[in-house]
Amino acid sequence: MPGTLNQRIMVVAGALTLFLTMAVLYRFDPAQNWFFPHCQFHAMTGMQCPGCGGLRAAHVLLHGRVAEAWRLNALFVAGLPAALAFAGWRWFERRRGPGTFRKLPLAWVWIFVTVVIAFGVLRNLPGGVFAWATP
C-alpha cells in the first residue's frame, strides 16, 4: 500500500469517522433529536438555505427512501453522485504519482457555485412554483 504511515492513519481515521457519522445518522432522525445542528440562516431569516433539509435527506437516504430525500433537499440528492465521482477522480489522480495531479478547472468551481446559489434562490421564491425544492 503506497503512502506514509501518517497518510494511512489519516485514511483509516477518515473512514472510521465517516462510518460512525453514518451510523448515528441512520439511527437518529435529525428532525426528532436535539443534538443535530440547526440552520442558523433559517433561524435568522426564515428562508431556506441551499443546505436546509440535507441532514434529514441523508437520514432518509440511508433508509432507502430516495423520493422523500429528494423532497427534502434535491440538491443534496443530485449532488451526492457527483461528489462521489469527484472524490474517485481525485483518488485516481493521486494514485498516478507525484507531478501528474491535474487541478479541477476553474469553470467547474464557478458552475458549482452558480448551481448552489440558484438552488438557494429558487427554493425561496414566492408563489409555490418551486415548492418541490422546499423541505
C-alpha positions as CSV (number, residue, x, y, z in Angstrom):
1,M,0.0,0.0,0.0
2,P,1.6,3.3,-1.1
3,G,1.8,6.2,1.2
4,T,3.4,7.1,4.5
5,L,2.2,5.7,7.8
6,N,0.6,9.1,8.7
7,Q,-1.3,9.1,5.4
8,R,-2.6,5.6,6.1
9,I,-3.6,6.6,9.6
10,M,-5.5,9.6,8.2
11,V,-7.3,7.4,5.7
12,V,-8.4,4.9,8.4
13,A,-9.4,7.7,10.8
14,G,-11.4,9.4,8.0
15,A,-13.1,6.1,7.1
16,L,-13.9,5.4,10.7
17,T,-15.3,8.9,11.2
18,L,-17.5,8.6,8.1
19,F,-18.8,5.2,9.2
20,L,-19.6,6.4,12.7
21,T,-21.3,9.5,11.4
22,M,-23.4,7.5,9.0
23,A,-24.3,5.1,11.9
24,V,-25.5,7.9,14.1
25,L,-27.4,9.5,11.2
26,Y,-29.0,6.1,10.4
27,R,-30.1,5.5,14.0
28,F,-31.3,9.0,15.0
29,D,-33.6,11.2,12.9
30,P,-32.3,14.8,12.7
31,A,-35.9,16.1,12.8
32,Q,-36.5,14.4,16.2
33,N,-33.2,14.8,18.0
34,W,-31.8,18.0,19.6
35,F,-28.1,17.2,19.1
36,F,-28.0,17.7,15.3
37,P,-27.1,21.3,14.2
38,H,-29.9,23.7,13.2
39,C,-29.6,26.1,10.3
40,Q,-28.6,29.5,11.6
41,F,-29.5,31.1,8.2
42,H,-33.1,29.8,8.5
43,A,-33.3,30.8,12.2
44,M,-32.3,34.4,11.4
45,T,-34.1,35.0,8.1
46,G,-36.9,32.4,7.9
47,M,-35.7,31.4,4.4
48,Q,-34.2,28.1,3.3
49,C,-30.5,27.9,2.6
50,P,-29.3,25.5,-0.1
51,G,-28.4,23.0,2.6
52,C,-31.6,23.1,4.6
53,G,-33.0,19.6,4.7
54,G,-29.7,18.0,3.9
55,L,-29.3,16.1,7.1
56,R,-32.9,14.8,7.0
57,A,-32.3,13.9,3.4
58,A,-29.2,11.9,4.3
59,H,-31.1,10.2,7.1
60,V,-33.9,9.0,4.8
61,L,-31.5,8.1,2.0
62,L,-29.7,5.8,4.5
63,H,-33.1,4.1,5.0
64,G,-33.6,3.8,1.2
65,R,-36.3,6.4,0.7
66,V,-35.0,8.3,-2.3
67,A,-38.2,10.2,-3.2
68,E,-38.5,11.5,0.3
69,A,-34.9,12.6,0.3
70,W,-35.4,14.3,-3.0
71,R,-38.3,16.3,-1.5
72,L,-36.2,17.3,1.5
73,N,-33.2,18.5,-0.5
74,A,-32.9,17.8,-4.2
75,L,-29.5,19.5,-4.5
76,F,-28.0,17.1,-1.9
77,V,-29.5,14.0,-3.5
78,A,-28.5,15.1,-7.0
79,G,-25.1,16.3,-5.8
80,L,-24.2,13.1,-3.9
81,P,-23.3,11.0,-7.1
82,A,-21.3,14.0,-8.4
83,A,-19.4,14.3,-5.1
84,L,-18.6,10.6,-5.1
85,A,-17.4,10.8,-8.7
86,F,-15.2,13.8,-7.9
87,A,-13.7,12.0,-4.9
88,G,-13.0,9.0,-7.0
89,W,-11.4,11.2,-9.7
90,R,-9.2,12.9,-7.0
91,W,-8.2,9.5,-5.6
92,F,-7.2,8.1,-9.0
93,E,-5.3,11.3,-9.8
94,R,-3.3,11.0,-6.6
95,R,-2.5,7.3,-7.4
96,R,-0.9,8.2,-10.7
97,G,2.1,9.6,-8.9
98,P,3.7,12.9,-8.0
99,G,3.7,15.6,-10.6
100,T,0.8,14.1,-12.5
101,F,-2.0,15.6,-10.5
102,R,-4.3,17.8,-12.5
103,K,-6.3,20.6,-10.9
104,L,-10.0,21.0,-11.3
105,P,-10.8,23.6,-14.0
106,L,-11.9,26.9,-12.5
107,A,-15.0,26.8,-14.7
108,W,-16.2,23.7,-12.8
109,V,-15.9,25.6,-9.5
110,W,-17.9,28.5,-10.9
111,I,-20.6,26.1,-12.2
112,F,-20.9,24.5,-8.7
113,V,-21.2,27.9,-7.0
114,T,-23.8,29.1,-9.6
115,V,-25.9,25.9,-9.1
116,V,-25.8,26.2,-5.3
117,I,-26.8,29.9,-5.4
118,A,-29.5,29.3,-8.0
119,F,-31.0,26.5,-5.9
120,G,-31.0,28.7,-2.8
121,V,-32.8,31.5,-4.6
122,L,-35.3,29.3,-6.4
123,R,-36.4,27.4,-3.3
124,N,-37.3,30.7,-1.6
125,L,-39.3,32.3,-4.5
126,P,-42.9,33.1,-3.5
127,G,-45.8,31.6,-5.4
128,G,-45.1,27.9,-4.9
129,V,-43.5,27.4,-8.4
130,F,-40.5,25.7,-6.7
131,A,-42.3,24.3,-3.7
132,W,-40.7,20.9,-4.6
133,A,-37.4,22.5,-3.5
134,T,-38.5,23.4,0.0
135,P,-38.5,20.9,2.8
